[in-house]
């Protein structure tokens, strides 16, 4: 999964993997309304049937992400390395800023204590990347299957596994924290995304690259 680099306006630079289509985090209502008109005009019958549910969900989901300081949100489509089937995932990056500097390792330790206190069960790994320390948290959740029009859901509903991987990358000064969250309903294929998220976390930058840095040419 190759990456293309995109700058973010909130003081963080990310390499967003190929295969992801960005969703709007600004002018959300207007963009969704325009999408709805396009689907109504050019969409298939199945797409027109599902559009009110999907677009209505995005109208609630995306503003909530913007309030959480999301700097990127995208939906990905990739071919599985296991069996070649098409798998989908969501990718969200958020950034928190803190009023004072601190040791980035202490910041990650506080984050880990918070997860323990909230009894979040999962696999935690604290690692040193080329750009500094990072924490990875992997788990599989059981969540209600959404009742999307056109998709059969048994009476009474059902639950589905969702694989999640979260990478937390503090700035060298410990005054910022970028969190990258990937989730896929194709839980058995989730581990294929590990190397992609590690590479994305390793590419997080909090300062513009120098002009002679190869990254600078990609940023334009």
N, C-alpha and C positions, 0 to 999 in steps of 0.2 A: 504494500500500500504506500505509494509515493505521496509526498506532501508538497503543498504549495503554501508559501508563506504570506500571511495577511497581517497588516498592522491593526491594532485595536486602539480606539481613541481614549481609553481609560488609563494609559500609562503602562500597558503590557503588550508584548509582541508574541504572537502565537503562530505555530505552523499547523494549519488545518489540513488534515489528510484529504487526499483525493476521494471522490465518491460521496462527499457530503454537500447537500444543498442548504444554504443558510436560510433561516427563518427570520422574519423581521423582529427587531427589538425596539424600533421607533416607527411612528406612523402606522401602528399595528392595525387599528380599525379600518383605516383607509385601504391598506394593502389587502386585508382579508376580504373586504367588500369587493375590491377589484377582481380578486381571485374567484370569488363566488360568481361574479358576472361572467367571467371567462369560462368557468366550468359549465354554467347554465347554457352558454352558447355553443361550446365546442366539446363538452365532456360526453362520455358514454352514458347510457342509462344508469349503469351501476354507480358511476362517479357522481352523477346528478343526485341519485338517491342518498348516497353517503355524505355528500358535501355539507348539508346543514349541520350534521352531527360533528364532522371533523373540524369544519371551520368554526363552529360554535365553541368547541373545546379549545381550539387555538386562541380564540378571543379571550378566554379566561386564563389559559396557561401562560401565554407569552407576556401579558402585563405583569403577572406574578413573578416571572423570571426577571423582567426588567427591574422590578422593585428589589429583587435579591442581588442586584448589581451584576447581572449576567452581561458578559462582553461578547459572547458568541453562543448561538443555538443553531443546530443543524440536524438534518435527518439524512442518514446514509443508506446506500444500497450497495452491497458487495457480493461477490460470488464466494461461497464457502470453499476453503482449501480442503475440506474433508470430502464433500460429495458434489461440489459444483452448484449447489442450489443457491438461489438468491436469498440473502438474509438482510434484514434491516436493523438499524440501530439509531439511537438518538445520542447527540453529543452536545454537552453544555459546559461552558467555561464561565466561572464567576470570579470576581475579584473583590476582596475586602481590604479596606485601608484602616490602619490603627493610628492613634494619635501620637504614639511614641515608638522609638526603636527598641528592639529586644533581640536576643540571640535567636536565630531562626530555629535552632534545635529545640530550644525551650518552647517556642511557639508550637512546634509539632508535638511536643510532649503534652502541652495543655490540650491540644486537639485530641490526642489519643485518650487522655483522661476523661474528656467530655464524652467520647464514644463509649468508654467503659461505664461511666456513670449513667448513660442513657441505655445501657445494656444492648448495644448494637452488636450483633454477632456477625463475625466475618474473619477473613484472613488479613492480618495487618503486617506490612513490611516497611521498615524504615531503611532507606538506602541513600547512598551518596551518588549523585549524578554529576556530570561535568559542570553544571551550573549551581550545584549546592545540594543540601539535603532535601529529601522528599519523602512523603509517606503515601503508601498505596493501601487501599482497603477494598477487598473483593468479597462479594457475597451473592447469594441467590435468594431472592424473595419470592413469596407466593402471593400474588395479587389477583383481585377479581378481573376476569376477562371482560373487556369492554363490549357492550352490546351495540356493535356497529350495524346499521341497516345493510341487508344483503348477506350478512354472515350469520350462520346458524349458531345459536347458543342454547344449550339444554334448558328446559324449564327449571327455574330456581337459580339459574346462573351457574358459573363454574369458576375455578381458579386456575391461573397459569403461572409457571415459573418465569421470573425475569432475572437475568444475570446483570450484575452491576459491578463496575470498577471505578473507583474514585482515586484520583491523584491529587495530592495537596503539595503545592510548591511555594514556599515562602521566599520573599525577596532577601537579598544578602543582608539588608539592614533590619529585617524582621518587622517592617512596618506595613507590609502588604502580604496578602495570601491569595494565590490563585488556586482554584479548585476545578479540576477537570472531571466531569462525570459522564461515563458512557453506560448506556443501558440497552439491552436487546431482549426481546421476547423469545429469541432462538437460543435458549439458555445453554443447550448442549454445544453450541458453536461459540459461546462467549470467550473461552480461553484464547481463541485465535486473535482477539483484539489486544491481548496483553502487550505484545511488543510494540504495537502502534501507539498505545497510550504512554508507554515508557518513553518512546521517542518524542512524543508530543510534549511530555513533561520536561524532558531534557532540553527541549528547544525553547522553553519559556524564557523570555527576557523582560527586564523591567526598565531598560534604557535603550534608546535607539542605537542600532549598530553603527560602528565607525564607518566612514565613507569607503575605506579600503577593505571592509569586511565583505565577503561574498554575499552575505545576507542582505547587505545594503542594496545591491543591485536588484534582488528579488522584491524588495520593498518599494523600489522605484524612488 
